[in-house]
């Protein structure tokens, strides 16, 4: 869909970070947006206000995507307001910061919580929009925000890396299942600059990792919420013949990583 004027996008986890940047970007192109939050209501209100200043409509909806009823209710609210959902960005995510060598640092509850948001939530949201997108004349598009953690096995925890690997696999399966009316793709950011990682890692470790990742990246750059949003837009308004793809957004750092160079 080249022209986003008056289209409708649901962006999960859009009260901050990548989700907020995506909502602002789509709004700047004339797209109405659903701003979803789980706990950061103040952030959601600010993002919605920013979007509305660009002349579009924004709907704030508090929901936990791990709960199927919340997913259905969010889609129903968008349909009631606009009568359509053209775009779904599955951005909501969670983790637990645990060194991979510390196997006692994760338990079944941690895995279930992380998978509940990162994998099951993605599936439930896609299922909730699928009938509406299929019924639309020009279908719809779904973009999943995965991670290079799902490709390399490196990330904030083993549970997080496993969940993003599952999301990447699910992107392929959903692309097959939902074509030809719905395209499903994923972006896979590496290190993303911002408060989410800084809070999880602490200032000292965050700054050290930021410099290490920049040094390892071919472009000497790391991703930001804005650059990940740009990548998401590629799948929304770029070539309409693309589905089932995963776009790595890490400044080329993956080109120098052993798990990939030895394949």
ChimeraX attribute file (.defattr): number of C-alpha atoms within 10 A of each C-alpha:
attribute: neighborCount
match mode: 1-to-1
recipient: residues
	/A:1	17
	/A:2	9
	/A:3	11
	/A:4	19
	/A:5	15
	/A:6	17
	/A:7	20
	/A:8	26
	/A:9	27
	/A:10	29
	/A:11	25
	/A:12	30
	/A:13	27
	/A:14	30
	/A:15	28
	/A:16	23
	/A:17	20
	/A:18	25
	/A:19	28
	/A:20	27
	/A:21	21
	/A:22	27
	/A:23	29
	/A:24	24
	/A:25	18
	/A:26	25
	/A:27	28
	/A:28	19
	/A:29	16
	/A:30	19
	/A:31	26
	/A:32	28
	/A:33	30
	/A:34	26
	/A:35	30
	/A:36	30
	/A:37	25
	/A:38	16
	/A:39	13
	/A:40	14
	/A:41	16
	/A:42	12
	/A:43	16
	/A:44	25
	/A:45	19
	/A:46	15
	/A:47	23
	/A:48	26
	/A:49	15
	/A:50	18
	/A:51	25
	/A:52	18
	/A:53	14
	/A:54	14
	/A:55	14
	/A:56	22
	/A:57	20
	/A:58	25
	/A:59	19
	/A:60	20
	/A:61	22
	/A:62	19
	/A:63	20
	/A:64	21
	/A:65	29
	/A:66	24
	/A:67	15
	/A:68	17
	/A:69	13
	/A:70	18
	/A:71	23
	/A:72	17
	/A:73	14
	/A:74	26
	/A:75	21
	/A:76	17
	/A:77	15
	/A:78	22
	/A:79	15
	/A:80	10
	/A:81	10
	/A:82	14
	/A:83	11
	/A:84	21
	/A:85	25
	/A:86	26
	/A:87	25
	/A:88	27
	/A:89	27
	/A:90	27
	/A:91	26
	/A:92	26
	/A:93	22
	/A:94	16
	/A:95	21
	/A:96	17
	/A:97	17
	/A:98	19
	/A:99	14
	/A:100	16
	/A:101	9
	/A:102	10
	/A:103	11
	/A:104	9
	/A:105	14
	/A:106	17
	/A:107	10
	/A:108	9
	/A:109	9
	/A:110	15
	/A:111	17
	/A:112	16
	/A:113	17
	/A:114	23
	/A:115	24
	/A:116	21
	/A:117	23
	/A:118	28
	/A:119	27
	/A:120	21
	/A:121	25
	/A:122	29
	/A:123	22
	/A:124	21
	/A:125	25
	/A:126	24
	/A:127	16
	/A:128	18
	/A:129	25
	/A:130	21
	/A:131	13
	/A:132	17
	/A:133	23
	/A:134	17
	/A:135	12
	/A:136	14
	/A:137	8
	/A:138	12
	/A:139	21
	/A:140	27
	/A:141	28
	/A:142	30
	/A:143	29
	/A:144	27
	/A:145	27
	/A:146	31
	/A:147	30
	/A:148	25
	/A:149	22
	/A:150	21
	/A:151	20
	/A:152	16
	/A:153	19
	/A:154	17
	/A:155	23
	/A:156	18
	/A:157	22
	/A:158	24
	/A:159	25
	/A:160	27
	/A:161	22
	/A:162	23
	/A:163	28
	/A:164	27
	/A:165	21
	/A:166	18
	/A:167	24
	/A:168	26
	/A:169	15
	/A:170	20
	/A:171	26
	/A:172	17
	/A:173	13
	/A:174	20
	/A:175	21
	/A:176	15
	/A:177	12
	/A:178	21
	/A:179	15
	/A:180	13
	/A:181	16
	/A:182	23
	/A:183	26
	/A:184	29
	/A:185	26
	/A:186	28
	/A:187	24
	/A:188	23
	/A:189	23
	/A:190	24
	/A:191	24
	/A:192	22
	/A:193	17
	/A:194	15
	/A:195	14
	/A:196	12
	/A:197	16
	/A:198	16
	/A:199	10
	/A:200	15
	/A:201	16
	/A:202	11
	/A:203	12
	/A:204	9
	/A:205	12
	/A:206	19
	/A:207	14
	/A:208	10
	/A:209	13
	/A:210	17
	/A:211	14
	/A:212	12
	/A:213	19
	/A:214	19
	/A:215	14
	/A:216	19
	/A:217	19
	/A:218	16
	/A:219	12
	/A:220	15
	/A:221	18
	/A:222	24
	/A:223	18
	/A:224	20
	/A:225	18
	/A:226	19
	/A:227	18
	/A:228	25
	/A:229	23
	/A:230	18
	/A:231	20
	/A:232	26
	/A:233	15
	/A:234	15
	/A:235	25
	/A:236	27
	/A:237	13
	/A:238	13
	/A:239	11
	/A:240	13
	/A:241	8
	/A:242	13
	/A:243	24
	/A:244	19
	/A:245	17
	/A:246	22
	/A:247	18
	/A:248	20
	/A:249	23
	/A:250	27
	/A:251	20
	/A:252	18
	/A:253	22
	/A:254	20
	/A:255	14
	/A:256	12
	/A:257	13
	/A:258	10
	/A:259	13
	/A:260	11
	/A:261	9
	/A:262	6
	/A:263	5
